[in-house]
Each structure stands twice: as structure tokens, then as C-alpha cells.
Amino acid sequence: MPTIGVLALQGDVREHLRALESAGARTLTVRRPEELERADGLVIPGGESTTMGKLARAFDLLDPLRKRVEGGLPVYGSCAGMIMLADRIEDGIAGQETVGGIDMTVRRNAFGRQVDSFESTVRLAGMGDTPFDAVFIRAPWVESVGAGVQVLGRAESGPDADRIVAVRQGRLLATAFHPELTGDFRVHHYFADLVRRATDQED
Ligand SMILES: NC(=O)CC[C@H](N)C(=O)O
């Protein structure tokens, strides 16, 4: 059984650990490079991407994270985690650092300029016909994606309907919303399967 780490510098770590465990994964919290080494897959939680970027730098994790992503580590990023996986950011702070890996531009704090959070139904390709009740909290959206990126889902209601909110590029998966908060763990099941397949290929 593969071990899936949750980057535990900042953000809603515990909810992801619980969701991954319910998807049958063994879990590990990751704060140090040695812990990252032991992970077969990684979740980057929601939180605040500017803080997470600074802490990743301070904990000497940023370069190891970039190297493992280049080496094919499966990673799922939710909300701030989506920003961390983006190759390009709009409305970031000066000098904001990300891990990168997904050929996309995300806009920080794009949704909910009037309200901080809202819900929308979202259907995700490959994760069943029942829509998710997606919770967005000061969430980014995806402005544009490169040719190698698969769009998995778009917001379905509200003034910003149709914005891209879930993508996959190879072993990298990102959602603008927080499936760990709703008890609907299909995204974590999907990611755990992706990690299992990646681990089998490497054995
Ligand atoms: N819930 C979240 O993860 C919010 C993301 C946050 N607005 C950021 O820029 O990182």
C-alpha cells in the first residue's frame, strides 16, 4: 500500500489525512525533506499560498519538492495547493514562489471578490456523474492551460460559472475547491488510485 504525505507547513492538513485514510491510503505528515523522501504521493492542502511558499523555502523543502515533481511524484493540490502547483500566477505577491509542474496560469483570490466563500456544483471527469458540492474559500481559478493539461471540471453556477476549477497533467492533480471539507472523498480516492498505479509502474 503506498504512503501518501500531506505537506504540513500550514493549512487544513488534518482533513486531508482523514480523507486519504478513508480512501485506503497510508499517510504521513511532511515537514522535512526526509519525510518527503518517504512519500509515494503528496497532497498540498489549502491555506495561504504566499505563507506556504515562504515556509517551504525556510524549511528547505522547495527545491526537494520541485525535484520530486520533476521525477514524477504524484501530487494533488487543493486551493492554495493548486496555486503551489501552477507554473504561472496572476495576482500573486512580489517574489511569490511555487513548486510548479502544471502548465497553467491561476489567478489568486479570483472567486468571491464580494464574498469570501461560496458553493457550486462541479462535475469532475472520471469521478462519477453525481456533482460535487464544491466549497470555494478565497479560491483561485484557472485562467488558461497548456496543451498537455486536461480540464476535469468547471464551476457550474454563480456569476463566475464556467471557470476551470479542476485540472490534471500526468500525475499532477489540482482543484480550486476543498473536497476534504465535505465528506465526499471521491477526489482523494481518485488520487490514491493514481498513486497506486504510479507506484506499481515503478516496482
Ligand atoms: N482556501 C485557500 O486555500 C485559499 C487560498 C489563498 N487565497 C491563497 O492565495 O493561497
The ligand as a Gaussian input file, in Angstrom:
#p B3LYP/6-31G(d) Opt

LIG

0 1
 N       -8.553000      28.307000       0.867000
 C       -7.420000      28.570000       0.298000
 O       -6.539000      27.731000       0.155000
 C       -7.211000      30.000000      -0.088000
 C       -6.024000      30.250000      -0.992000
 C       -5.457000      31.629000      -0.732000
 N       -6.352000      32.661000      -1.126000
 C       -4.103000      31.759000      -1.422000
 O       -3.876000      32.642000      -2.156000
 O       -3.259000      30.939000      -1.224000

